[in-house]
Amino acid sequence: MIKNIEIKISNENIDYFDALFFMENRVNQIQKKETNELIWFLNHDHIYTCGASANKNEILSNSKIPVIQTNRGGRTTYHGPGQRIVYFLINLNNRKKDIRNFVKLIEKSTICFLQELNIIATTYPDRVGIWVTKSKNILQPKEKKIGAIGLRIRKWITYHGLSFNINPNLKYYNDIHACGLKDYSATSLKDLNSQISVKQFDKIFLKYFLKELNNF
């Protein structure tokens, strides 16, 4: 527990619907002041999720991987082994009631995390997410996406969050237009020749996220 925020670490794959059920119950409990806020690190098995703004044309082939319509914001993305999920169940009633800047907080935390690994990333106003432009002092020919963000908010309590590519099989992105974008590729720490364990990711990312959240 850190300053009334519970940190939950799950290293096994968590079923997506089980995670959604857990989050919705937890949001209700937070709203009733029955429990603390939560930051949850976890993994999902192979799935494609389609957010509130998704278009059916973003799924490009009849894959055997389940396609799930979900209630988060955003469009279509992939989850699977090698990708770390961070769900943020944060009560903005106690902070700034500003979801746009909360998204920026997640982006900044991720960018600072990457900078510690000598990877330069940025954001773009027309594309939510975290984009790598330079790795180990080598410029990317074109920016690639390493992290996707999709949130939902209920009575100013956030849930869902960040998916970050540590070492997933990137071929699964070939069957979708991730986040509705046709002309951009995904990357990962492994793809950028950066080796880091899940435990290290959780620890370093949490350090930057809590620093930013303390000022929010």
C-alpha positions as CSV (number, residue, x, y, z in Angstrom):
1,M,0.0,0.0,0.0
2,I,1.4,3.4,-1.0
3,K,-0.4,6.5,0.3
4,N,-3.8,4.8,0.4
5,I,-3.3,3.3,-3.1
6,E,-3.2,-0.5,-3.3
7,I,-0.6,-2.0,-5.7
8,K,-1.7,-5.3,-7.1
9,I,0.8,-7.5,-9.0
10,S,-0.5,-10.4,-11.0
11,N,2.1,-12.5,-12.9
12,E,-0.3,-15.1,-14.3
13,N,-2.6,-14.4,-17.2
14,I,-5.9,-12.8,-16.1
15,D,-9.0,-13.5,-18.1
16,Y,-10.2,-10.2,-19.6
17,F,-13.8,-10.5,-18.4
18,D,-12.7,-11.5,-14.9
19,A,-10.5,-8.4,-14.9
20,L,-13.4,-6.2,-16.1
21,F,-15.8,-7.6,-13.5
22,F,-13.2,-7.0,-10.8
23,M,-12.6,-3.4,-11.9
24,E,-16.2,-2.5,-12.1
25,N,-16.8,-3.9,-8.6
26,R,-13.8,-2.0,-7.3
27,V,-14.9,1.3,-8.9
28,N,-18.2,0.9,-7.1
29,Q,-16.4,0.3,-3.8
30,I,-14.1,3.3,-4.3
31,Q,-17.1,5.5,-5.1
32,K,-18.7,4.4,-1.8
33,K,-15.4,5.0,0.0
34,E,-15.3,1.3,1.0
35,T,-11.8,0.7,-0.3
36,N,-8.7,2.3,-1.6
37,E,-7.6,3.3,-5.1
38,L,-5.8,0.6,-7.0
39,I,-2.9,0.3,-9.5
40,W,-3.0,-3.2,-11.0
41,F,-0.1,-4.8,-13.0
42,L,-1.2,-7.9,-15.0
43,N,-1.2,-9.9,-18.2
44,H,-3.9,-11.1,-20.6
45,D,-3.8,-14.0,-22.9
46,H,-4.2,-13.4,-26.7
47,I,-7.2,-11.2,-27.4
48,Y,-8.1,-8.2,-29.6
49,T,-10.2,-5.6,-27.8
50,C,-12.4,-3.0,-29.5
51,G,-13.1,0.2,-27.5
52,A,-15.9,2.6,-27.8
53,S,-14.5,4.3,-30.9
54,A,-13.5,1.1,-32.7
55,N,-14.6,0.3,-36.3
56,K,-15.2,-3.3,-37.4
57,N,-12.9,-2.7,-40.4
58,E,-10.0,-2.5,-37.9
59,I,-10.0,-6.3,-37.7
60,L,-8.3,-7.4,-40.9
61,S,-8.6,-11.2,-40.9
62,N,-10.6,-14.1,-39.4
63,S,-8.1,-14.8,-36.7
64,K,-8.6,-17.6,-34.1
65,I,-7.9,-15.0,-31.4
66,P,-11.0,-13.8,-29.6
67,V,-12.3,-10.3,-30.5
68,I,-14.0,-8.6,-27.5
69,Q,-16.1,-5.4,-27.5
70,T,-15.2,-3.5,-24.4
71,N,-16.3,-0.4,-22.6
72,R,-13.0,1.5,-22.5
73,G,-12.3,4.5,-24.6
74,G,-10.2,4.1,-27.8
75,R,-10.2,1.8,-30.7
76,T,-8.9,-1.7,-31.5
77,T,-5.7,-3.1,-29.9
78,Y,-4.0,-6.4,-29.1
79,H,-3.2,-7.9,-25.7
80,G,-1.1,-11.0,-25.2
81,P,1.9,-12.7,-23.5
82,G,4.9,-10.4,-23.3
83,Q,2.7,-7.3,-22.9
84,R,2.3,-5.7,-19.5
85,I,-1.1,-4.2,-18.6
86,V,-1.4,-1.5,-16.0
87,Y,-5.0,-0.7,-14.9
88,F,-5.5,2.6,-13.0
89,L,-8.5,2.7,-10.6
90,I,-7.9,6.3,-9.5
91,N,-10.5,8.6,-7.9
92,L,-10.2,12.0,-9.7
93,N,-12.7,13.5,-7.2
94,N,-9.7,13.7,-4.9
95,R,-7.5,15.3,-7.6
96,K,-8.0,17.2,-10.8
97,K,-11.2,16.3,-12.6
98,D,-9.4,16.3,-16.0
99,I,-9.3,13.1,-17.9
100,R,-7.3,14.5,-20.8
101,N,-4.5,15.5,-18.4
102,F,-4.7,12.2,-16.6
103,V,-4.0,10.5,-20.0
104,K,-1.1,12.9,-20.4
105,L,0.1,11.8,-16.9
106,I,0.2,8.1,-18.0
107,E,2.0,9.1,-21.2
108,K,4.6,11.2,-19.4
109,S,5.2,8.4,-16.9
110,T,5.8,5.9,-19.7
111,I,8.1,8.3,-21.6
112,C,10.2,8.9,-18.4
113,F,10.4,5.1,-17.9
114,L,11.7,4.7,-21.5
115,Q,14.2,7.5,-21.1
116,E,15.8,5.5,-18.2
117,L,16.4,2.8,-20.8
118,N,18.0,5.2,-23.3
119,I,14.8,5.1,-25.5
120,I,13.3,8.4,-26.6
121,A,9.5,8.4,-27.1
122,T,6.9,11.1,-27.6
123,T,3.2,11.6,-28.1
124,Y,1.2,13.2,-30.9
125,P,-2.0,15.2,-30.5
126,D,-3.9,13.2,-33.2
127,R,-2.7,9.8,-32.0
128,V,-3.1,8.6,-28.4
129,G,-0.3,6.4,-27.1
130,I,3.4,6.4,-26.8
131,W,5.7,6.4,-29.8
132,V,9.4,5.6,-30.0
133,T,11.5,7.9,-32.2
134,K,15.0,7.0,-31.1
135,S,16.6,4.0,-29.3
136,K,20.2,3.7,-28.0
137,N,21.0,6.9,-29.9
138,I,19.7,5.5,-33.2
139,L,16.8,7.3,-34.9
140,Q,13.9,5.2,-36.0
141,P,13.1,5.6,-39.8
142,K,9.5,6.1,-38.7
143,E,8.0,6.3,-35.2
144,K,6.6,3.1,-33.8
145,K,4.0,2.5,-31.1
146,I,5.1,0.8,-27.9
147,G,2.2,1.7,-25.6
148,A,-1.5,2.1,-26.0
149,I,-3.9,3.8,-23.6
150,G,-7.6,3.3,-23.2
151,L,-9.6,4.5,-20.2
152,R,-13.1,4.6,-18.9
153,I,-14.4,6.9,-16.2
154,R,-17.4,6.5,-13.9
155,K,-18.3,9.3,-11.5
156,W,-14.8,10.6,-11.9
157,I,-13.1,7.3,-11.0
158,T,-10.9,5.9,-13.8
159,Y,-10.4,2.3,-14.8
160,H,-8.7,0.4,-17.7
161,G,-5.4,1.9,-18.6
162,L,-2.1,1.2,-20.3
163,S,-0.8,-1.8,-22.4
164,F,3.0,-1.8,-22.8
165,N,5.0,-4.0,-25.1
166,I,7.9,-5.7,-23.3
167,N,8.4,-8.7,-25.5
168,P,5.2,-9.8,-27.2
169,N,5.1,-11.5,-30.6
170,L,4.5,-8.4,-32.8
171,K,3.1,-10.5,-35.7
172,Y,-0.3,-10.3,-34.0
173,Y,-0.5,-6.6,-34.8
174,N,-0.5,-7.6,-38.5
175,D,-4.2,-8.7,-38.3
176,I,-5.5,-5.3,-37.1
177,H,-5.3,-1.6,-37.7
178,A,-4.1,-0.9,-34.1
179,C,-5.9,2.1,-32.7
180,G,-7.4,2.6,-36.1
181,L,-4.1,3.5,-37.7
182,K,-3.2,1.9,-41.1
183,D,0.3,3.2,-41.7
184,Y,2.2,2.7,-38.4
185,S,3.9,-0.3,-36.8
186,A,4.2,-1.6,-33.2
187,T,7.4,-2.1,-31.4
188,S,8.6,-3.5,-28.1
189,L,11.5,-3.3,-25.8
190,K,12.8,-6.6,-27.2
191,D,12.4,-5.2,-30.8
192,L,14.5,-2.3,-29.6
193,N,17.2,-4.6,-28.1
194,S,16.4,-3.6,-24.6
195,Q,16.0,-6.5,-22.1
196,I,14.0,-5.9,-18.9
197,S,12.0,-8.2,-16.7
198,V,8.4,-7.7,-15.8
199,K,9.3,-7.1,-12.2
200,Q,11.7,-4.4,-13.3
201,F,9.1,-2.8,-15.5
202,D,6.6,-2.7,-12.7
203,K,9.0,-1.2,-10.2
204,I,10.4,1.5,-12.5
205,F,7.1,2.5,-14.1
206,L,5.4,2.7,-10.7
207,K,8.1,5.1,-9.5
208,Y,7.4,7.5,-12.3
209,F,3.7,7.2,-12.2
210,L,3.4,7.8,-8.5
211,K,5.7,10.8,-8.8
212,E,3.4,12.3,-11.5
213,L,0.2,11.4,-9.6
214,N,1.4,13.1,-6.4
215,N,1.3,16.4,-8.4
216,F,-2.0,15.8,-10.0
